[in-house]
Amino acid sequence: MFKIVRDEIDSMMQRDPAARSRLEVLFCYPGFHALVLYRLAHKCWSLKFWFLARLISQFARFATGIEIHPGAKIGKRLFIDHGVGVVIGETAEIGDDVTLYHDVTLGGVTPSIDSDSQRDHKRHPTLSDGVIVGSGAQIVGPITVGAGARVGANAVATKDVPSHVTVVGIPAQIVVRESTSDSGEFCPYGMPLGDLPDPVARSLEGLIDHVTLLQARIEELEQQLTGRPKETLDPKFGREGDSQSSLDV
């Protein structure tokens, strides 16, 4: 137990340059406090002491501003930075070495009507190992975020996110694809350094290029048509002879 706590404290220090000592993390980091209380609540939940588990969870919420349902499954070395406003639902699953920032929601989208039929069903997302979720991001529904993926600040993800990509926006769109080796670099708030490609601008550029090609093709066809004898075309009836045949009728 002591080794697990020490590993989690060390992992927080590795990902937060503001942390200067283990003692500081132990006493001053609400994310660490919430995680310790979650471990206790989850143990009670697994022993079917549901009310006691919820009571501990509620105390943790009051003390830290972080709401973690005791039924959630959380791996090793989770780091909740700042923490206020984080919500982790009952059927959420979190792998090892995951980082969450403040105001992140791992929620469900199933309607609250007929809630009895939804119990014991997967309603919340699964975060694989090494995922980073930026502040304000909403990941909702029984979706999976692949290993090493990064969800940018204020993104809304409602569909599966592949491994080793960065997604941003509403709805979340892939803007960066990384190799497995590149994804090992820690990116605060799930945002890589440097300029991010704009998926909307990229789509507009593609449309402009397509229109340019069509315009060039139209000009080419116009040149071919203007190269023919003028009498072969009639602006009203089409080709010469169409007007005469119509008069004969």
C-alpha positions as CSV (number, residue, x, y, z in Angstrom):
1,M,0.0,0.0,0.0
2,F,2.8,2.4,0.9
3,K,4.6,1.6,-2.4
4,I,1.4,2.4,-4.4
5,V,1.0,5.7,-2.6
6,R,4.6,6.6,-3.2
7,D,4.4,5.7,-6.9
8,E,1.3,7.9,-7.3
9,I,3.0,10.8,-5.5
10,D,6.2,10.4,-7.7
11,S,4.1,10.3,-10.9
12,M,2.4,13.5,-9.9
13,M,5.7,15.2,-9.3
14,Q,6.9,14.0,-12.8
15,R,3.9,15.6,-14.5
16,D,3.7,18.8,-12.5
17,P,6.8,21.1,-12.3
18,A,5.1,23.1,-9.5
19,A,5.4,20.1,-7.1
20,R,8.7,20.5,-5.2
21,S,8.4,17.6,-2.7
22,R,6.5,14.5,-1.8
23,L,5.3,16.2,1.4
24,E,3.8,19.0,-0.7
25,V,1.9,16.5,-2.8
26,L,0.8,14.6,0.2
27,F,-0.8,17.6,2.0
28,C,-1.5,20.1,-0.7
29,Y,-2.8,18.3,-3.8
30,P,-6.6,17.7,-3.9
31,G,-6.2,15.3,-6.7
32,F,-4.1,13.0,-4.5
33,H,-6.6,13.3,-1.6
34,A,-9.5,12.4,-3.9
35,L,-7.7,9.4,-5.3
36,V,-6.9,8.1,-1.8
37,L,-10.5,8.5,-0.7
38,Y,-11.7,6.9,-4.0
39,R,-9.5,3.8,-3.3
40,L,-11.1,3.4,0.1
41,A,-14.6,4.0,-1.3
42,H,-14.0,1.6,-4.2
43,K,-12.9,-1.1,-1.7
44,C,-16.2,-0.6,0.2
45,W,-18.1,-0.7,-3.1
46,S,-16.5,-4.0,-4.1
47,L,-17.5,-5.5,-0.7
48,K,-21.1,-4.3,-1.4
49,F,-21.1,-1.6,1.4
50,W,-22.7,0.7,-1.1
51,F,-24.0,3.3,1.3
52,L,-20.7,3.6,3.1
53,A,-18.9,3.9,-0.3
54,R,-21.2,6.7,-1.4
55,L,-20.7,8.4,1.9
56,I,-16.9,8.4,1.6
57,S,-17.3,9.6,-2.0
58,Q,-19.5,12.4,-1.0
59,F,-17.1,13.5,1.7
60,A,-14.3,13.5,-0.9
61,R,-16.4,15.7,-3.2
62,F,-16.9,18.2,-0.4
63,A,-13.3,18.2,0.6
64,T,-11.7,18.3,-2.9
65,G,-14.3,19.4,-5.4
66,I,-13.7,16.2,-7.3
67,E,-16.5,13.7,-7.8
68,I,-15.5,10.1,-8.4
69,H,-18.2,7.4,-8.2
70,P,-16.9,4.5,-6.1
71,G,-18.0,2.1,-8.8
72,A,-15.6,3.5,-11.3
73,K,-12.5,1.5,-12.2
74,I,-9.2,3.4,-12.0
75,G,-5.7,2.1,-12.7
76,K,-2.3,3.1,-11.3
77,R,-0.8,6.6,-11.2
78,L,-3.9,8.7,-12.1
79,F,-3.0,12.4,-11.9
80,I,-5.9,14.9,-11.5
81,D,-4.3,18.3,-11.8
82,H,-6.1,21.2,-10.0
83,G,-9.1,18.9,-9.9
84,V,-12.1,21.2,-9.2
85,G,-15.1,20.2,-11.3
86,V,-13.8,16.7,-12.3
87,V,-16.7,14.2,-12.6
88,I,-16.0,10.5,-13.2
89,G,-19.1,8.3,-13.6
90,E,-20.0,4.9,-12.2
91,T,-19.1,2.7,-15.2
92,A,-16.1,4.8,-16.3
93,E,-12.8,2.9,-16.6
94,I,-9.4,4.5,-16.5
95,G,-6.1,2.9,-17.3
96,D,-2.6,3.5,-16.0
97,D,-0.7,6.8,-16.2
98,V,-3.8,8.9,-17.2
99,T,-3.9,12.7,-16.6
100,L,-7.0,14.7,-16.1
101,Y,-7.3,18.4,-15.7
102,H,-10.0,20.5,-14.0
103,D,-13.6,20.5,-15.2
104,V,-13.2,17.2,-17.1
105,T,-16.4,15.1,-17.3
106,L,-16.4,11.3,-18.0
107,G,-20.2,11.1,-18.2
108,G,-23.0,9.1,-19.7
109,V,-25.5,10.1,-22.4
110,T,-28.2,7.6,-21.7
111,P,-31.5,9.3,-20.9
112,S,-32.5,9.3,-17.3
113,I,-36.0,7.9,-18.1
114,D,-36.4,4.2,-17.0
115,S,-33.1,4.3,-15.1
116,D,-33.7,0.8,-13.7
117,S,-33.0,-0.7,-17.1
118,Q,-29.7,1.1,-17.3
119,R,-28.2,-0.2,-14.0
120,D,-25.2,-2.5,-14.5
121,H,-24.8,-1.4,-18.1
122,K,-21.8,0.4,-19.5
123,R,-22.8,4.1,-19.7
124,H,-19.5,5.9,-19.3
125,P,-16.2,6.1,-21.3
126,T,-13.1,4.0,-21.1
127,L,-9.7,5.8,-21.1
128,S,-6.7,3.6,-22.0
129,D,-3.2,3.9,-20.7
130,G,-1.4,7.2,-21.0
131,V,-4.4,9.3,-22.0
132,I,-4.3,13.1,-21.4
133,V,-7.5,15.0,-21.1
134,G,-7.4,18.8,-21.1
135,S,-9.4,21.1,-18.9
136,G,-13.1,21.4,-19.6
137,A,-13.2,18.4,-22.0
138,Q,-16.3,16.3,-22.0
139,I,-16.0,12.6,-22.9
140,V,-19.5,11.1,-22.8
141,G,-21.0,7.8,-23.5
142,P,-19.6,4.2,-23.6
143,I,-16.8,5.1,-25.9
144,T,-13.1,4.2,-25.8
145,V,-10.2,6.7,-25.9
146,G,-7.1,4.8,-27.2
147,A,-3.8,4.5,-25.5
148,G,-1.6,7.7,-25.6
149,A,-4.4,9.8,-27.1
150,R,-4.8,13.4,-26.1
151,V,-8.2,15.2,-25.8
152,G,-7.7,19.0,-26.0
153,A,-9.2,21.5,-23.6
154,N,-13.0,22.0,-24.0
155,A,-13.3,19.3,-26.6
156,V,-16.5,17.2,-26.7
157,A,-15.9,13.5,-27.6
158,T,-18.9,11.3,-28.2
159,K,-17.2,8.7,-30.5
160,D,-14.2,6.4,-30.1
161,V,-10.8,8.2,-30.2
162,P,-8.0,6.2,-31.8
163,S,-4.7,5.6,-30.1
164,H,-1.9,8.2,-30.4
165,V,-3.9,11.1,-31.8
166,T,-4.8,14.5,-30.6
167,V,-8.4,15.6,-30.9
168,V,-9.9,19.1,-30.4
169,G,-13.1,20.9,-30.9
170,I,-16.9,20.3,-30.8
171,P,-17.3,17.6,-31.8
172,A,-13.8,16.3,-31.3
173,Q,-11.8,16.0,-34.5
174,I,-8.4,14.5,-35.1
175,V,-5.8,17.3,-35.8
176,V,-2.5,15.4,-35.1
177,R,-1.5,11.8,-35.5
178,E,1.6,10.8,-33.6
179,S,3.8,7.7,-33.8
180,T,4.0,5.5,-30.8
181,S,7.4,6.9,-29.8
182,D,6.3,10.6,-30.1
183,S,3.2,10.0,-28.0
184,G,5.4,9.3,-25.0
185,E,6.1,13.0,-24.5
186,F,3.9,14.5,-21.9
187,C,1.7,17.4,-23.2
188,P,0.0,19.5,-20.6
189,Y,-3.7,20.0,-21.1
190,G,-3.6,17.5,-24.0
191,M,-2.3,20.2,-26.4
192,P,1.0,19.7,-28.3
193,L,3.4,22.5,-28.6
194,G,3.4,24.7,-31.7
195,D,0.6,25.5,-34.1
196,L,-2.3,23.1,-34.4
197,P,-3.8,22.4,-37.9
198,D,-7.3,23.7,-38.2
199,P,-9.6,21.0,-39.5
200,V,-12.1,23.5,-40.8
201,A,-9.5,25.5,-42.6
202,R,-8.1,22.3,-44.0
203,S,-11.5,21.3,-45.4
204,L,-12.0,24.8,-46.9
205,E,-8.6,24.6,-48.6
206,G,-9.6,21.3,-50.1
207,L,-12.8,22.7,-51.4
208,I,-11.0,25.7,-52.9
209,D,-8.5,23.4,-54.6
210,H,-11.4,21.4,-56.0
211,V,-13.2,24.5,-57.3
212,T,-9.9,25.7,-58.9
213,L,-9.6,22.3,-60.7
214,L,-13.2,22.5,-61.9
215,Q,-12.7,26.1,-63.1
216,A,-9.6,25.1,-65.1
217,R,-11.6,22.2,-66.6
218,I,-14.5,24.4,-67.6
219,E,-12.1,26.9,-69.2
220,E,-10.5,24.0,-71.2
221,L,-13.9,22.9,-72.4
222,E,-14.9,26.4,-73.4
223,Q,-11.7,26.7,-75.5
224,Q,-12.5,23.4,-77.2
225,L,-16.1,24.6,-78.0
226,T,-15.0,28.1,-79.2
227,G,-12.6,26.4,-81.6
228,R,-15.4,24.8,-83.6
229,P,-17.2,26.6,-86.5
230,K,-19.8,29.0,-85.2
231,E,-22.5,27.7,-87.4
232,T,-22.5,24.4,-85.7
233,L,-24.1,25.9,-82.6
234,D,-27.4,27.6,-82.3
235,P,-28.0,29.4,-78.9
236,K,-31.7,28.6,-79.0
237,F,-32.1,25.2,-80.6
238,G,-28.6,23.7,-80.1
239,R,-26.9,22.5,-83.3
240,E,-27.6,23.9,-86.7
241,G,-30.4,22.1,-88.4
242,D,-32.4,21.7,-85.2
243,S,-34.3,24.9,-85.9
244,Q,-35.0,23.8,-89.5
245,S,-36.2,20.4,-88.4
246,S,-38.5,21.9,-85.8
247,L,-40.0,24.2,-88.5
248,D,-40.5,21.3,-90.8
249,V,-42.6,19.6,-88.2
